[in-house]
Amino acid sequence: MRYILELKEEEYERGRIHLERLGLDLTKGIIGIHTGGGERWTLKQWHEGRFINLIKELSDEQGMDCQILLFGGPRRGEK
């Protein structure tokens, strides 16, 4: 299945500005990894070591042409 996310121009621009503020180079590829699985998908929750191994493998494969962006959020009910 292929997912397509269509953004309005102002959403795209806001995202671009945010990524630049984070220090990302927008001329390079970005791989986003969501670190949470939440209570709903407990089998998708990984231990920290698995993320570290994945990032190492991606870095070895992609080299300096790609950047890794980790993102997530609080658990449901947390602030």
Summary of the structure (lengths in Angstrom):
residues: 79
radius of gyration: 14.9
end to end distance: 32.8
largest distance: 38.2
contacts: 140
relative contact order: 0.19
helix: 43%
strand: 15%
